[in-house]
């Protein structure tokens, strides 16, 4: 009488499962990065325009100091 080992059920005839596809993950990651970049650019541009408009409309003089080593 022969006993079955756990390894007997995995032979060369058993098909292997395909690994999860990588392309959907790469596409989703790239899309998220692009969307975040675009939203950040638009948000920053809107804030920068508002700051420049506030400076231009300010009645007080503006002093800019640049320190160098």
mmCIF file of the N, C-alpha and C atoms, coordinates in Angstrom:
data_MODEL
# 
_entry.id   MODEL 
# 
loop_
_atom_site.group_PDB 
_atom_site.id 
_atom_site.type_symbol 
_atom_site.label_atom_id 
_atom_site.label_alt_id 
_atom_site.label_comp_id 
_atom_site.label_asym_id 
_atom_site.label_entity_id 
_atom_site.label_seq_id 
_atom_site.pdbx_PDB_ins_code 
_atom_site.Cartn_x 
_atom_site.Cartn_y 
_atom_site.Cartn_z 
_atom_site.occupancy 
_atom_site.B_iso_or_equiv 
_atom_site.pdbx_formal_charge 
_atom_site.auth_seq_id 
_atom_site.auth_comp_id 
_atom_site.auth_asym_id 
_atom_site.auth_atom_id 
_atom_site.pdbx_PDB_model_num 
ATOM 1   N N  . UNK A 1 1  ? 0.845  -1.171  0.000   1.00 0.00 ? 1  UNK A N  1 
ATOM 2   C CA . UNK A 1 1  ? 0.000  0.000   0.000   1.00 0.00 ? 1  UNK A CA 1 
ATOM 3   C C  . UNK A 1 1  ? 0.895  1.239   0.000   1.00 0.00 ? 1  UNK A C  1 
ATOM 4   N N  . UNK A 1 2  ? 0.590  2.151   -0.888  1.00 0.00 ? 2  UNK A N  1 
ATOM 5   C CA . UNK A 1 2  ? 1.371  3.371   -0.962  1.00 0.00 ? 2  UNK A CA 1 
ATOM 6   C C  . UNK A 1 2  ? 0.555  4.506   -0.362  1.00 0.00 ? 2  UNK A C  1 
ATOM 7   N N  . UNK A 1 3  ? 1.256  5.417   0.278   1.00 0.00 ? 3  UNK A N  1 
ATOM 8   C CA . UNK A 1 3  ? 0.579  6.585   0.850   1.00 0.00 ? 3  UNK A CA 1 
ATOM 9   C C  . UNK A 1 3  ? 0.838  7.778   -0.056  1.00 0.00 ? 3  UNK A C  1 
ATOM 10  N N  . UNK A 1 4  ? -0.131 8.637   -0.102  1.00 0.00 ? 4  UNK A N  1 
ATOM 11  C CA . UNK A 1 4  ? 0.001  9.839   -0.918  1.00 0.00 ? 4  UNK A CA 1 
ATOM 12  C C  . UNK A 1 4  ? 0.660  10.939  -0.104  1.00 0.00 ? 4  UNK A C  1 
ATOM 13  N N  . UNK A 1 5  ? 1.612  11.590  -0.708  1.00 0.00 ? 5  UNK A N  1 
ATOM 14  C CA . UNK A 1 5  ? 2.214  12.773  -0.103  1.00 0.00 ? 5  UNK A CA 1 
ATOM 15  C C  . UNK A 1 5  ? 1.443  14.002  -0.583  1.00 0.00 ? 5  UNK A C  1 
ATOM 16  N N  . UNK A 1 6  ? 1.622  15.077  0.118   1.00 0.00 ? 6  UNK A N  1 
ATOM 17  C CA . UNK A 1 6  ? 0.972  16.314  -0.312  1.00 0.00 ? 6  UNK A CA 1 
ATOM 18  C C  . UNK A 1 6  ? 1.508  16.797  -1.643  1.00 0.00 ? 6  UNK A C  1 
ATOM 19  N N  . UNK A 1 7  ? 2.737  16.445  -1.964  1.00 0.00 ? 7  UNK A N  1 
ATOM 20  C CA . UNK A 1 7  ? 3.345  16.894  -3.213  1.00 0.00 ? 7  UNK A CA 1 
ATOM 21  C C  . UNK A 1 7  ? 2.876  16.095  -4.418  1.00 0.00 ? 7  UNK A C  1 
ATOM 22  N N  . UNK A 1 8  ? 2.205  14.957  -4.199  1.00 0.00 ? 8  UNK A N  1 
ATOM 23  C CA . UNK A 1 8  ? 1.762  14.135  -5.318  1.00 0.00 ? 8  UNK A CA 1 
ATOM 24  C C  . UNK A 1 8  ? 0.656  14.804  -6.130  1.00 0.00 ? 8  UNK A C  1 
ATOM 25  N N  . UNK A 1 9  ? -0.113 15.666  -5.516  1.00 0.00 ? 9  UNK A N  1 
ATOM 26  C CA . UNK A 1 9  ? -1.214 16.267  -6.257  1.00 0.00 ? 9  UNK A CA 1 
ATOM 27  C C  . UNK A 1 9  ? -0.751 17.397  -7.166  1.00 0.00 ? 9  UNK A C  1 
ATOM 28  N N  . UNK A 1 10 ? 0.462  17.884  -6.992  1.00 0.00 ? 10 UNK A N  1 
ATOM 29  C CA . UNK A 1 10 ? 1.018  18.920  -7.848  1.00 0.00 ? 10 UNK A CA 1 
ATOM 30  C C  . UNK A 1 10 ? 2.019  18.282  -8.796  1.00 0.00 ? 10 UNK A C  1 
ATOM 31  N N  . UNK A 1 11 ? 1.577  18.014  -9.969  1.00 0.00 ? 11 UNK A N  1 
ATOM 32  C CA . UNK A 1 11 ? 2.490  17.432  -10.950 1.00 0.00 ? 11 UNK A CA 1 
ATOM 33  C C  . UNK A 1 11 ? 2.572  18.348  -12.165 1.00 0.00 ? 11 UNK A C  1 
ATOM 34  N N  . UNK A 1 12 ? 3.268  17.925  -13.164 1.00 0.00 ? 12 UNK A N  1 
ATOM 35  C CA . UNK A 1 12 ? 3.468  18.756  -14.342 1.00 0.00 ? 12 UNK A CA 1 
ATOM 36  C C  . UNK A 1 12 ? 2.190  18.968  -15.143 1.00 0.00 ? 12 UNK A C  1 
ATOM 37  N N  . UNK A 1 13 ? 1.202  18.131  -14.950 1.00 0.00 ? 13 UNK A N  1 
ATOM 38  C CA . UNK A 1 13 ? -0.037 18.265  -15.712 1.00 0.00 ? 13 UNK A CA 1 
ATOM 39  C C  . UNK A 1 13 ? -0.976 19.307  -15.117 1.00 0.00 ? 13 UNK A C  1 
ATOM 40  N N  . UNK A 1 14 ? -0.725 19.716  -13.883 1.00 0.00 ? 14 UNK A N  1 
ATOM 41  C CA . UNK A 1 14 ? -1.586 20.695  -13.243 1.00 0.00 ? 14 UNK A CA 1 
ATOM 42  C C  . UNK A 1 14 ? -1.219 22.082  -13.760 1.00 0.00 ? 14 UNK A C  1 
ATOM 43  N N  . UNK A 1 15 ? -2.176 22.808  -14.356 1.00 0.00 ? 15 UNK A N  1 
ATOM 44  C CA . UNK A 1 15 ? -1.843 24.140  -14.869 1.00 0.00 ? 15 UNK A CA 1 
ATOM 45  C C  . UNK A 1 15 ? -1.590 25.122  -13.724 1.00 0.00 ? 15 UNK A C  1 
ATOM 46  N N  . UNK A 1 16 ? -0.650 25.987  -13.937 1.00 0.00 ? 16 UNK A N  1 
ATOM 47  C CA . UNK A 1 16 ? -0.336 27.016  -12.946 1.00 0.00 ? 16 UNK A CA 1 
ATOM 48  C C  . UNK A 1 16 ? -1.303 28.186  -13.122 1.00 0.00 ? 16 UNK A C  1 
ATOM 49  N N  . UNK A 1 17 ? -1.560 28.856  -12.027 1.00 0.00 ? 17 UNK A N  1 
ATOM 50  C CA . UNK A 1 17 ? -2.404 30.041  -12.111 1.00 0.00 ? 17 UNK A CA 1 
ATOM 51  C C  . UNK A 1 17 ? -1.570 31.191  -12.656 1.00 0.00 ? 17 UNK A C  1 
ATOM 52  N N  . UNK A 1 18 ? -2.191 31.980  -13.509 1.00 0.00 ? 18 UNK A N  1 
ATOM 53  C CA . UNK A 1 18 ? -1.497 33.142  -14.053 1.00 0.00 ? 18 UNK A CA 1 
ATOM 54  C C  . UNK A 1 18 ? -1.371 34.201  -12.967 1.00 0.00 ? 18 UNK A C  1 
ATOM 55  N N  . UNK A 1 19 ? -0.244 34.900  -12.930 1.00 0.00 ? 19 UNK A N  1 
ATOM 56  C CA . UNK A 1 19 ? -0.127 35.979  -11.950 1.00 0.00 ? 19 UNK A CA 1 
ATOM 57  C C  . UNK A 1 19 ? -1.052 37.141  -12.328 1.00 0.00 ? 19 UNK A C  1 
ATOM 58  N N  . UNK A 1 20 ? -1.331 37.956  -11.355 1.00 0.00 ? 20 UNK A N  1 
ATOM 59  C CA . UNK A 1 20 ? -2.220 39.104  -11.610 1.00 0.00 ? 20 UNK A CA 1 
ATOM 60  C C  . UNK A 1 20 ? -1.589 40.010  -12.655 1.00 0.00 ? 20 UNK A C  1 
ATOM 61  N N  . UNK A 1 21 ? -2.375 40.521  -13.583 1.00 0.00 ? 21 UNK A N  1 
ATOM 62  C CA . UNK A 1 21 ? -1.826 41.403  -14.608 1.00 0.00 ? 21 UNK A CA 1 
ATOM 63  C C  . UNK A 1 21 ? -1.286 42.702  -13.997 1.00 0.00 ? 21 UNK A C  1 
ATOM 64  N N  . UNK A 1 22 ? -0.193 43.175  -14.543 1.00 0.00 ? 22 UNK A N  1 
ATOM 65  C CA . UNK A 1 22 ? 0.480  44.355  -14.013 1.00 0.00 ? 22 UNK A CA 1 
ATOM 66  C C  . UNK A 1 22 ? -0.025 45.632  -14.685 1.00 0.00 ? 22 UNK A C  1 
ATOM 67  N N  . UNK A 1 23 ? -0.467 45.543  -15.925 1.00 0.00 ? 23 UNK A N  1 
ATOM 68  C CA . UNK A 1 23 ? -0.853 46.736  -16.678 1.00 0.00 ? 23 UNK A CA 1 
ATOM 69  C C  . UNK A 1 23 ? -1.979 47.531  -16.031 1.00 0.00 ? 23 UNK A C  1 
ATOM 70  N N  . UNK A 1 24 ? -3.027 46.912  -15.509 1.00 0.00 ? 24 UNK A N  1 
ATOM 71  C CA . UNK A 1 24 ? -4.062 47.733  -14.857 1.00 0.00 ? 24 UNK A CA 1 
ATOM 72  C C  . UNK A 1 24 ? -3.531 48.498  -13.640 1.00 0.00 ? 24 UNK A C  1 
ATOM 73  N N  . UNK A 1 25 ? -2.633 47.884  -12.907 1.00 0.00 ? 25 UNK A N  1 
ATOM 74  C CA . UNK A 1 25 ? -2.043 48.555  -11.755 1.00 0.00 ? 25 UNK A CA 1 
ATOM 75  C C  . UNK A 1 25 ? -1.189 49.739  -12.196 1.00 0.00 ? 25 UNK A C  1 
ATOM 76  N N  . UNK A 1 26 ? -0.387 49.551  -13.233 1.00 0.00 ? 26 UNK A N  1 
ATOM 77  C CA . UNK A 1 26 ? 0.434  50.650  -13.745 1.00 0.00 ? 26 UNK A CA 1 
ATOM 78  C C  . UNK A 1 26 ? -0.431 51.771  -14.305 1.00 0.00 ? 26 UNK A C  1 
ATOM 79  N N  . UNK A 1 27 ? -1.486 51.425  -15.007 1.00 0.00 ? 27 UNK A N  1 
ATOM 80  C CA . UNK A 1 27 ? -2.380 52.429  -15.570 1.00 0.00 ? 27 UNK A CA 1 
ATOM 81  C C  . UNK A 1 27 ? -3.084 53.218  -14.464 1.00 0.00 ? 27 UNK A C  1 
ATOM 82  N N  . UNK A 1 28 ? -3.542 52.534  -13.437 1.00 0.00 ? 28 UNK A N  1 
ATOM 83  C CA . UNK A 1 28 ? -4.211 53.216  -12.332 1.00 0.00 ? 28 UNK A CA 1 
ATOM 84  C C  . UNK A 1 28 ? -3.238 54.118  -11.583 1.00 0.00 ? 28 UNK A C  1 
ATOM 85  N N  . UNK A 1 29 ? -2.022 53.652  -11.371 1.00 0.00 ? 29 UNK A N  1 
ATOM 86  C CA . UNK A 1 29 ? -1.020 54.464  -10.674 1.00 0.00 ? 29 UNK A CA 1 
ATOM 87  C C  . UNK A 1 29 ? -0.659 55.695  -11.492 1.00 0.00 ? 29 UNK A C  1 
ATOM 88  N N  . UNK A 1 30 ? -0.436 55.511  -12.782 1.00 0.00 ? 30 UNK A N  1 
ATOM 89  C CA . UNK A 1 30 ? -0.111 56.643  -13.646 1.00 0.00 ? 30 UNK A CA 1 
ATOM 90  C C  . UNK A 1 30 ? -1.243 57.652  -13.712 1.00 0.00 ? 30 UNK A C  1 
ATOM 91  N N  . UNK A 1 31 ? -2.464 57.159  -13.783 1.00 0.00 ? 31 UNK A N  1 
ATOM 92  C CA . UNK A 1 31 ? -3.624 58.062  -13.827 1.00 0.00 ? 31 UNK A CA 1 
ATOM 93  C C  . UNK A 1 31 ? -3.745 58.860  -12.536 1.00 0.00 ? 31 UNK A C  1 
ATOM 94  N N  . UNK A 1 32 ? -3.527 58.191  -11.406 1.00 0.00 ? 32 UNK A N  1 
ATOM 95  C CA . UNK A 1 32 ? -3.619 58.880  -10.118 1.00 0.00 ? 32 UNK A CA 1 
ATOM 96  C C  . UNK A 1 32 ? -2.527 59.934  -9.986  1.00 0.00 ? 32 UNK A C  1 
ATOM 97  N N  . UNK A 1 33 ? -1.322 59.609  -10.435 1.00 0.00 ? 33 UNK A N  1 
ATOM 98  C CA . UNK A 1 33 ? -0.229 60.582  -10.369 1.00 0.00 ? 33 UNK A CA 1 
ATOM 99  C C  . UNK A 1 33 ? -0.512 61.792  -11.261 1.00 0.00 ? 33 UNK A C  1 
ATOM 100 N N  . UNK A 1 34 ? -0.982 61.549  -12.463 1.00 0.00 ? 34 UNK A N  1 
ATOM 101 C CA . UNK A 1 34 ? -1.291 62.651  -13.378 1.00 0.00 ? 34 UNK A CA 1 
ATOM 102 C C  . UNK A 1 34 ? -2.417 63.518  -12.822 1.00 0.00 ? 34 UNK A C  1 
ATOM 103 N N  . UNK A 1 35 ? -3.449 62.888  -12.309 1.00 0.00 ? 35 UNK A N  1 
ATOM 104 C CA . UNK A 1 35 ? -4.573 63.645  -11.758 1.00 0.00 ? 35 UNK A CA 1 
ATOM 105 C C  . UNK A 1 35 ? -4.118 64.487  -10.568 1.00 0.00 ? 35 UNK A C  1 
ATOM 106 N N  . UNK A 1 36 ? -3.312 63.914  -9.684  1.00 0.00 ? 36 UNK A N  1 
ATOM 107 C CA . UNK A 1 36 ? -2.801 64.662  -8.541  1.00 0.00 ? 36 UNK A CA 1 
ATOM 108 C C  . UNK A 1 36 ? -1.919 65.823  -8.972  1.00 0.00 ? 36 UNK A C  1 
ATOM 109 N N  . UNK A 1 37 ? -1.080 65.593  -9.961  1.00 0.00 ? 37 UNK A N  1 
ATOM 110 C CA . UNK A 1 37 ? -0.206 66.651  -10.477 1.00 0.00 ? 37 UNK A CA 1 
ATOM 111 C C  . UNK A 1 37 ? -1.044 67.779  -11.077 1.00 0.00 ? 37 UNK A C  1 
ATOM 112 N N  . UNK A 1 38 ? -2.027 67.425  -11.881 1.00 0.00 ? 38 UNK A N  1 
ATOM 113 C CA . UNK A 1 38 ? -2.862 68.427  -12.543 1.00 0.00 ? 38 UNK A CA 1 
ATOM 114 C C  . UNK A 1 38 ? -3.666 69.231  -11.531 1.00 0.00 ? 38 UNK A C  1 
ATOM 115 N N  . UNK A 1 39 ? -4.268 68.569  -10.564 1.00 0.00 ? 39 UNK A N  1 
ATOM 116 C CA . UNK A 1 39 ? -5.060 69.265  -9.545  1.00 0.00 ? 39 UNK A CA 1 
ATOM 117 C C  . UNK A 1 39 ? -4.153 70.173  -8.718  1.00 0.00 ? 39 UNK A C  1 
ATOM 118 N N  . UNK A 1 40 ? -2.949 69.709  -8.405  1.00 0.00 ? 40 UNK A N  1 
ATOM 119 C CA . UNK A 1 40 ? -2.009 70.530  -7.650  1.00 0.00 ? 40 UNK A CA 1 
ATOM 120 C C  . UNK A 1 40 ? -1.585 71.762  -8.421  1.00 0.00 ? 40 UNK A C  1 
ATOM 121 N N  . UNK A 1 41 ? -1.340 71.588  -9.709  1.00 0.00 ? 41 UNK A N  1 
ATOM 122 C CA . UNK A 1 41 ? -0.944 72.742  -10.540 1.00 0.00 ? 41 UNK A CA 1 
ATOM 123 C C  . UNK A 1 41 ? -2.059 73.775  -10.619 1.00 0.00 ? 41 UNK A C  1 
ATOM 124 N N  . UNK A 1 42 ? -3.275 73.332  -10.830 1.00 0.00 ? 42 UNK A N  1 
ATOM 125 C CA . UNK A 1 42 ? -4.408 74.254  -10.936 1.00 0.00 ? 42 UNK A CA 1 
ATOM 126 C C  . UNK A 1 42 ? -4.625 74.966  -9.605  1.00 0.00 ? 42 UNK A C  1 
ATOM 127 N N  . UNK A 1 43 ? -4.561 74.227  -8.511  1.00 0.00 ? 43 UNK A N  1 
ATOM 128 C CA . UNK A 1 43 ? -4.766 74.817  -7.194  1.00 0.00 ? 43 UNK A CA 1 
ATOM 129 C C  . UNK A 1 43 ? -3.668 75.834  -6.876  1.00 0.00 ? 43 UNK A C  1 
ATOM 130 N N  . UNK A 1 44 ? -2.420 75.500  -7.171  1.00 0.00 ? 44 UNK A N  1 
ATOM 131 C CA . UNK A 1 44 ? -1.311 76.407  -6.911  1.00 0.00 ? 44 UNK A CA 1 
ATOM 132 C C  . UNK A 1 44 ? -1.434 77.660  -7.761  1.00 0.00 ? 44 UNK A C  1 
ATOM 133 N N  . UNK A 1 45 ? -1.785 77.491  -9.031  1.00 0.00 ? 45 UNK A N  1 
ATOM 134 C CA . UNK A 1 45 ? -1.922 78.645  -9.924  1.00 0.00 ? 45 UNK A CA 1 
ATOM 135 C C  . UNK A 1 45 ? -3.027 79.570  -9.430  1.00 0.00 ? 45 UNK A C  1 
ATOM 136 N N  . UNK A 1 46 ? -4.116 79.008  -8.958  1.00 0.00 ? 46 UNK A N  1 
ATOM 137 C CA . UNK A 1 46 ? -5.223 79.826  -8.457  1.00 0.00 ? 46 UNK A CA 1 
ATOM 138 C C  . UNK A 1 46 ? -4.786 80.612  -7.218  1.00 0.00 ? 46 UNK A C  1 
ATOM 139 N N  . UNK A 1 47 ? -4.051 79.948  -6.301  1.00 0.00 ? 47 UNK A N  1 
ATOM 140 C CA . UNK A 1 47 ? -3.564 80.637  -5.105  1.00 0.00 ? 47 UNK A CA 1 
ATOM 141 C C  . UNK A 1 47 ? -2.534 81.703  -5.459  1.00 0.00 ? 47 UNK A C  1 
ATOM 142 N N  . UNK A 1 48 ? -1.669 81.422  -6.419  1.00 0.00 ? 48 UNK A N  1 
ATOM 143 C CA . UNK A 1 48 ? -0.648 82.392  -6.819  1.00 0.00 ? 48 UNK A CA 1 
ATOM 144 C C  . UNK A 1 48 ? -1.294 83.619  -7.452  1.00 0.00 ? 48 UNK A C  1 
ATOM 145 N N  . UNK A 1 49 ? -2.297 83.416  -8.296  1.00 0.00 ? 49 UNK A N  1 
ATOM 146 C CA . UNK A 1 49 ? -2.992 84.549  -8.906  1.00 0.00 ? 49 UNK A CA 1 
ATOM 147 C C  . UNK A 1 49 ? -3.694 85.403  -7.853  1.00 0.00 ? 49 UNK A C  1 
ATOM 148 N N  . UNK A 1 50 ? -4.301 84.751  -6.873  1.00 0.00 ? 50 UNK A N  1 
ATOM 149 C CA . UNK A 1 50 ? -4.989 85.492  -5.809  1.00 0.00 ? 50 UNK A CA 1 
ATOM 150 C C  . UNK A 1 50 ? -3.986 86.304  -4.985  1.00 0.00 ? 50 UNK A C  1 
ATOM 151 N N  . UNK A 1 51 ? -2.821 85.733  -4.702  1.00 0.00 ? 51 UNK A N  1 
ATOM 152 C CA . UNK A 1 51 ? -1.806 86.453  -3.937  1.00 0.00 ? 51 UNK A CA 1 
ATOM 153 C C  . UNK A 1 51 ? -1.275 87.645  -4.725  1.00 0.00 ? 51 UNK A C  1 
ATOM 154 N N  . UNK A 1 52 ? -1.024 87.468  -6.003  1.00 0.00 ? 52 UNK A N  1 
ATOM 155 C CA . UNK A 1 52 ? -0.537 88.574  -6.836  1.00 0.00 ? 52 UNK A CA 1 
ATOM 156 C C  . UNK A 1 52 ? -1.592 89.668  -6.935  1.00 0.00 ? 52 UNK A C  1 
ATOM 157 N N  . UNK A 1 53 ? -2.845 89.285  -7.091  1.00 0.00 ? 53 UNK A N  1 
ATOM 158 C CA . UNK A 1 53 ? -3.932 90.270  -7.162  1.00 0.00 ? 53 UNK A CA 1 
ATOM 159 C C  . UNK A 1 53 ? -4.019 91.059  -5.858  1.00 0.00 ? 53 UNK A C  1 
ATOM 160 N N  . UNK A 1 54 ? -3.873 90.373  -4.714  1.00 0.00 ? 54 UNK A N  1 
ATOM 161 C CA . UNK A 1 54 ? -3.922 91.047  -3.420  1.00 0.00 ? 54 UNK A CA 1 
ATOM 162 C C  . UNK A 1 54 ? -2.764 92.023  -3.270  1.00 0.00 ? 54 UNK A C  1 
ATOM 163 N N  . UNK A 1 55 ? -1.582 91.638  -3.738  1.00 0.00 ? 55 UNK A N  1 
ATOM 164 C CA . UNK A 1 55 ? -0.418 92.528  -3.674  1.00 0.00 ? 55 UNK A CA 1 
ATOM 165 C C  . UNK A 1 55 ? -0.623 93.741  -4.575  1.00 0.00 ? 55 UNK A C  1 
ATOM 166 N N  . UNK A 1 56 ? -1.142 93.518  -5.773  1.00 0.00 ? 56 UNK A N  1 
ATOM 167 C CA . UNK A 1 56 ? -1.358 94.636  -6.702  1.00 0.00 ? 56 UNK A CA 1 
ATOM 168 C C  . UNK A 1 56 ? -2.399 95.618  -6.182  1.00 0.00 ? 56 UNK A C  1 
ATOM 169 N N  . UNK A 1 57 ? -3.413 95.133  -5.496  1.00 0.00 ? 57 UNK A N  1 
ATOM 170 C CA . UNK A 1 57 ? -4.486 95.998  -5.013  1.00 0.00 ? 57 UNK A CA 1 
ATOM 171 C C  . UNK A 1 57 ? -4.183 96.630  -3.669  1.00 0.00 ? 57 UNK A C  1 
ATOM 172 N N  . UNK A 1 58 ? -3.106 96.221  -3.036  1.00 0.00 ? 58 UNK A N  1 
ATOM 173 C CA . UNK A 1 58 ? -2.760 96.747  -1.723  1.00 0.00 ? 58 UNK A CA 1 
ATOM 174 C C  . UNK A 1 58 ? -2.279 98.195  -1.830  1.00 0.00 ? 58 UNK A C  1 
ATOM 175 N N  . UNK A 1 59 ? -2.809 99.098  -0.981  1.00 0.00 ? 59 UNK A N  1 
ATOM 176 C CA . UNK A 1 59 ? -2.375 100.491 -1.036  1.00 0.00 ? 59 UNK A CA 1 
ATOM 177 C C  . UNK A 1 59 ? -1.016 100.713 -0.363  1.00 0.00 ? 59 UNK A C  1 
ATOM 178 N N  . UNK A 1 60 ? -0.561 99.746  0.427   1.00 0.00 ? 60 UNK A N  1 
ATOM 179 C CA . UNK A 1 60 ? 0.707  99.888  1.130   1.00 0.00 ? 60 UNK A CA 1 
ATOM 180 C C  . UNK A 1 60 ? 1.875  99.558  0.201   1.00 0.00 ? 60 UNK A C  1 
ATOM 181 N N  . UNK A 1 61 ? 3.009  100.236 0.402   1.00 0.00 ? 61 UNK A N  1 
ATOM 182 C CA . UNK A 1 61 ? 4.183  99.889  -0.407  1.00 0.00 ? 61 UNK A CA 1 
ATOM 183 C C  . UNK A 1 61 ? 4.716  98.503  -0.025  1.00 0.00 ? 61 UNK A C  1 
ATOM 184 N N  . UNK A 1 62 ? 5.314  97.861  -0.977  1.00 0.00 ? 62 UNK A N  1 
ATOM 185 C CA . UNK A 1 62 ? 5.834  96.508  -0.771  1.00 0.00 ? 62 UNK A CA 1 
ATOM 186 C C  . UNK A 1 62 ? 7.347  96.574  -0.729  1.00 0.00 ? 62 UNK A C  1 
ATOM 187 N N  . UNK A 1 63 ? 7.921  95.974  0.287   1.00 0.00 ? 63 UNK A N  1 
ATOM 188 C CA . UNK A 1 63 ? 9.371  95.920  0.430   1.00 0.00 ? 63 UNK A CA 1 
ATOM 189 C C  . UNK A 1 63 ? 9.824  94.477  0.269   1.00 0.00 ? 63 UNK A C  1 
ATOM 190 N N  . UNK A 1 64 ? 10.756 94.285  -0.622  1.00 0.00 ? 64 UNK A N  1 
ATOM 191 C CA . UNK A 1 64 ? 11.285 92.932  -0.867  1.00 0.00 ? 64 UNK A CA 1 
ATOM 192 C C  . UNK A 1 64 ? 12.735 92.918  -0.437  1.00 0.00 ? 64 UNK A C  1 
ATOM 193 N N  . UNK A 1 65 ? 13.096 91.955  0.391   1.00 0.00 ? 65 UNK A N  1 
ATOM 194 C CA . UNK A 1 65 ? 14.467 91.826  0.878   1.00 0.00 ? 65 UNK A CA 1 
ATOM 195 C C  . UNK A 1 65 ? 14.996 90.471  0.445   1.00 0.00 ? 65 UNK A C  1 
ATOM 196 N N  . UNK A 1 66 ? 16.151 90.481  -0.209  1.00 0.00 ? 66 UNK A N  1 
ATOM 197 C CA . UNK A 1 66 ? 16.797 89.237  -0.622  1.00 0.00 ? 66 UNK A CA 1 
ATOM 198 C C  . UNK A 1 66 ? 18.113 89.141  0.117   1.00 0.00 ? 66 UNK A C  1 
ATOM 199 N N  . UNK A 1 67 ? 18.254 88.124  0.927   1.00 0.00 ? 67 UNK A N  1 
ATOM 200 C CA . UNK A 1 67 ? 19.487 87.949  1.693   1.00 0.00 ? 67 UNK A CA 1 
ATOM 201 C C  . UNK A 1 67 ? 20.403 86.992  0.942   1.00 0.00 ? 67 UNK A C  1 
ATOM 202 N N  . UNK A 1 68 ? 21.649 87.359  0.880   1.00 0.00 ? 68 UNK A N  1 
ATOM 203 C CA . UNK A 1 68 ? 22.642 86.500  0.238   1.00 0.00 ? 68 UNK A CA 1 
ATOM 204 C C  . UNK A 1 68 ? 23.769 86.248  1.222   1.00 0.00 ? 68 UNK A C  1 
ATOM 205 N N  . UNK A 1 69 ? 24.381 85.125  1.086   1.00 0.00 ? 69 UNK A N  1 
ATOM 206 C CA . UNK A 1 69 ? 25.504 84.796  1.977   1.00 0.00 ? 69 UNK A CA 1 
ATOM 207 C C  . UNK A 1 69 ? 26.749 85.526  1.598   1.00 0.00 ? 69 UNK A C  1 
# 
